[in-house]
Amino acid sequence: MSNFLELPAIKISQPLGIFYSVVIPANTLKLITYVARAKYKREGIFNKVLSPITGTQRDHDEKREKDIAAYIDSTESALPNTIILGANIEENGSLTRESDRWHAIEVGNGFYQLIVPTGRALASVIDGQHRLNGCVQSERQDYNLICSVYLDLPAPYHAYLFATINANQKKVDRSLAYDLYGFSLDQEPRTIWSPEKLAVYLVRKINVSDGPFKNRIILGAQSDEESDNGLISLAALVDSILNLVSSNPKQDRDKILYHKNDKGRKSLIVKKYSPPLRELYITGQDDKIEFILLDFIAVANEIVLKGQPDRSYIVKTVGIQAILDWFKCYLQIKGHDFDRGDLLDKLHRINRIDFTDNFYTASGLGRGRMKNVMLINTGLKALDSLRKSKDFEFYGQRQLAPAGSVM
């Protein structure tokens, strides 16, 4: 695999979730990572108030990097502390949908191979940017660095880790760190909650509320191994909920935090093809969004998920994503004030689909196939609309008896 690195890795499970410990040379790491730096504007009477405009990382300190480079070139240099990475997150903050993603494969005896695509930067440096840049500026650019790699870690959790690691250090103000990174949910008005903040809040609420997903949502549950143990990917759920309120979460976040914006979410707009719950988000109707989401999860579990065999793809993370994708399409057609009886009828129809079919698979491809089959069999998409798909024949073979209207 010439376009991939295969790195020996150790899997570590902690309360927040799962990460992998690997060693990556600095010059290689520089090519496959990025740093989303924060930009500020001074304002206020004495220009002493810093307002974040865009980004999530402090600007780099060139002097500090030069000092690190000089240290790296010394005869007794050592950097035993880890560089923390968040992989599979685009620079705009969204979960990457590329087929080439960082992923781990178990090789036996508790050891793993971390597969890393080298075609473009798909990992954010959460902590350690100065150490990395210092190594690259030194004469030892291939300096081996220990890295802790989180897969599919939502952008707000990048903030949480960075703030937790650095907030007690003199150079980083705790309130600025948490305000900048969007994890101070209890200390700020909801009017300036970004879509990411709301999505993280809702997933955490789902994880502690009585229901089918209670205590089953975990950071790092992105492989068949975790899915088979009944765990669901936190990042996947955050991403699915984000899709209900925003098409560009980073752009929305930057606009909400813009120093001249005094309207919070109300400064955002709803377009013709905006996500179905965007208007509720902009007008601050978070309680209604929460009710719609938790109620759907409860009835979908009761009608579709409950009683599925363990080998069914619909109960894996990709299946949960697929049924939420279907619900997004349903809301876009029916609106958020939909007829609950109609929703229940369609879920009963989804329950007739055989999700153990090997046509699906636990992958992004399988997620799309499950969504399309659900849409076709609930009358929300015409089979003919997929005629150009290479899977068209297979969709036809999985079509139930006609029902409902066609979109």
CORJO-V191960 format. One record per residue. RES is the residue in one small letter. PSI is psi in whole degrees, -180 to 180 (none if undefined). NEAR is the number of other ideal C-beta (glycine too) atoms within 8 Angstrom. D_LAST is the distance of its C-alpha to the last C-alpha in whole Angstrom. Layout:
BEGIN
res	psi	near	d_last
RES	PSI	NEAR	D_LAST
RES	PSI	NEAR	D_LAST
END
This chain:
BEGIN
res	psi	near	d_last
m	85	5	43
s	-22	3	44
n	15	7	41
f	150	10	42
l	143	10	44
e	107	8	45
l	128	10	47
p	136	8	49
a	153	13	47
i	133	9	48
k	129	10	46
i	128	9	47
s	125	6	45
q	171	7	46
p	-38	3	44
l	-36	5	42
g	-155	13	40
i	138	14	41
f	168	12	43
y	134	14	44
s	123	11	48
v	167	12	49
v	128	9	51
i	130	12	50
p	144	11	52
a	-44	15	52
n	-31	10	51
t	-44	11	49
l	-37	13	47
k	-34	10	47
l	-22	8	45
i	10	13	42
t	167	12	42
y	164	8	41
v	122	9	43
a	96	9	41
r	146	10	43
a	142	13	43
k	141	9	44
y	162	8	46
k	128	8	48
r	136	9	51
e	-178	7	51
g	170	7	53
i	-42	3	56
f	17	4	58
n	37	7	55
k	2	6	55
v	125	7	52
l	121	8	49
s	122	10	46
p	137	11	43
i	-56	12	41
t	164	6	39
g	178	9	39
t	-3	11	41
q	149	11	44
r	151	6	48
d	155	7	49
h	152	11	51
d	105	7	55
e	-39	6	57
k	-43	6	60
r	-40	10	59
e	-38	13	57
k	-38	10	61
d	-41	9	62
i	-41	15	60
a	-43	12	61
a	-39	9	64
y	-42	9	64
i	-35	14	62
d	-6	9	65
s	165	7	68
t	-15	3	69
e	34	4	68
s	147	10	65
a	135	4	62
l	77	10	59
p	-15	4	58
n	151	6	55
t	149	8	52
i	129	13	49
i	127	13	46
l	146	13	43
g	105	13	39
a	154	14	37
n	25	12	33
i	124	16	33
e	164	8	32
e	-21	7	34
n	2	8	32
g	-6	10	32
s	157	10	28
l	128	12	28
t	140	9	29
r	11	4	26
e	149	7	28
s	-29	4	29
d	99	8	33
r	153	10	33
w	132	12	37
h	161	9	37
a	143	12	40
i	129	7	41
e	133	7	43
v	-1	7	46
g	154	5	49
n	30	4	51
g	7	5	49
f	158	9	49
y	163	12	46
q	126	10	45
l	119	15	43
i	119	12	41
v	115	12	40
p	140	13	39
t	3	9	41
g	-33	5	39
r	167	5	38
a	115	8	39
l	23	14	36
a	136	14	39
s	140	13	40
v	104	14	44
i	-42	12	43
d	133	10	47
g	16	12	50
q	-37	10	49
h	-39	11	53
r	-44	12	54
l	-50	15	52
n	-35	12	53
g	-41	16	56
c	-43	17	56
v	-32	10	55
q	-11	9	57
s	180	13	60
e	-6	5	62
r	67	10	60
q	-18	10	57
d	22	8	56
y	127	12	57
n	128	8	55
l	135	15	53
i	131	12	52
c	138	13	48
s	115	12	46
v	117	14	43
y	132	17	40
l	130	15	37
d	32	14	33
l	118	15	35
p	147	15	33
a	-41	15	35
p	-28	12	36
y	-24	13	38
h	-44	15	40
a	-46	15	41
y	-47	10	42
l	-45	13	44
f	-46	14	46
a	-41	14	47
t	-42	7	48
i	-39	8	50
n	-13	11	51
a	-25	11	52
n	-3	4	55
q	147	6	56
k	-34	3	58
k	-12	4	56
v	116	11	53
d	129	6	53
r	-47	9	51
s	-39	7	49
l	-43	9	48
a	-48	14	47
y	-38	13	44
d	-44	10	43
l	-41	10	42
y	0	13	41
g	33	12	39
f	5	10	40
s	56	9	42
l	-35	9	39
d	-14	4	42
q	5	5	44
e	154	9	42
p	146	5	39
r	-21	7	36
t	-22	8	35
i	16	10	36
w	129	12	34
s	166	12	32
p	-37	12	28
e	-42	15	30
k	-45	12	33
l	-42	14	30
a	-43	15	29
v	-44	13	32
y	-46	10	33
l	-40	12	30
v	-41	13	30
r	-36	8	34
k	-43	10	33
i	-37	15	31
n	-23	12	34
v	-11	7	37
s	149	8	35
d	124	3	35
g	-177	10	32
p	-22	9	31
f	9	9	31
k	125	10	35
n	21	5	37
r	-7	10	35
i	125	13	34
i	141	12	36
l	127	13	36
g	-5	14	36
a	76	15	35
q	3	11	33
s	168	8	34
d	-34	7	34
e	-49	7	37
e	-39	14	36
s	-40	15	33
d	-22	8	35
n	9	6	37
g	11	5	34
l	153	10	34
i	141	13	31
s	123	15	31
l	-46	15	32
a	-39	14	30
a	-41	15	27
l	-41	15	26
v	-46	14	28
d	-43	13	25
s	-39	13	22
i	-38	14	23
l	-40	13	24
n	-18	11	20
l	-18	14	19
v	-16	14	22
s	141	11	23
s	-18	4	22
n	82	7	26
p	-39	15	28
k	-43	10	31
q	-42	8	31
d	-45	12	30
r	-45	13	33
d	-39	10	35
k	-41	10	34
i	-39	14	35
l	-1	12	38
y	134	9	39
h	-22	8	43
k	-1	4	42
n	117	10	39
d	13	4	40
k	-4	6	37
g	-134	10	35
r	-29	13	32
k	-10	9	31
s	-14	9	32
l	166	10	29
i	159	4	26
v	123	7	22
k	176	5	20
k	-41	3	17
y	33	3	15
s	159	9	18
p	151	11	17
p	-26	10	16
l	15	12	20
r	-43	13	21
e	-41	8	22
l	-40	12	24
y	-48	15	26
i	-38	11	27
t	7	8	28
g	22	9	30
q	57	8	28
d	-36	11	29
d	-37	6	30
k	-41	9	26
i	-45	15	25
e	-44	10	27
f	-47	8	26
i	-45	10	23
l	-50	12	23
l	-36	12	26
d	-42	8	25
f	-45	10	21
i	-41	12	24
a	-47	10	26
v	-34	11	24
a	-38	12	22
n	-46	11	25
e	-39	7	26
i	-39	11	24
v	-53	11	23
l	-40	11	25
k	130	8	29
g	-3	3	30
q	144	10	29
p	156	5	31
d	-30	6	33
r	-2	5	31
s	132	11	28
y	-21	15	26
i	-20	13	24
v	-3	11	27
k	171	12	28
t	-44	13	27
v	-31	15	24
g	-41	15	23
i	-42	14	23
q	-42	13	22
a	-42	15	19
i	-29	15	18
l	-34	13	18
d	-43	12	16
w	-43	14	13
f	-37	10	14
k	-47	13	14
c	-40	12	10
y	-46	13	10
l	-36	13	13
q	-29	8	11
i	-44	8	8
k	-21	9	11
g	165	7	14
h	-13	9	17
d	51	3	18
f	166	10	16
d	117	6	17
r	-34	6	19
g	-38	6	19
d	-42	9	15
l	-44	13	16
l	-40	10	19
d	-43	8	17
k	-36	13	14
l	-37	12	17
h	-35	9	19
r	-40	11	17
i	-36	14	17
n	-20	8	21
r	-10	7	21
i	140	10	20
d	99	5	23
f	5	12	23
t	-6	8	27
d	130	8	26
n	-5	5	27
f	-25	8	24
y	-76	11	23
t	150	9	27
a	72	10	28
s	175	7	26
g	-35	8	24
l	-45	7	23
g	-36	13	22
r	-46	13	21
g	-39	9	18
r	-42	13	18
m	-43	16	18
k	-47	12	15
n	-42	13	13
v	-39	11	14
m	-42	13	13
l	-43	12	9
i	-44	14	9
n	-1	14	12
t	10	13	10
g	16	10	7
l	-10	13	5
k	137	11	5
a	138	7	6
l	-39	11	10
d	-24	5	11
s	-15	7	10
l	18	12	13
r	-31	7	15
k	-7	4	17
s	143	8	18
k	-15	3	21
d	11	10	20
f	-46	11	17
e	-40	6	20
f	-36	9	20
y	-41	14	16
g	-37	8	17
q	-19	6	20
r	18	13	18
q	127	8	16
l	-179	8	16
a	144	3	17
p	142	3	13
a	142	8	12
g	179	7	10
s	161	4	7
v	137	7	4
m	none	9	0
END
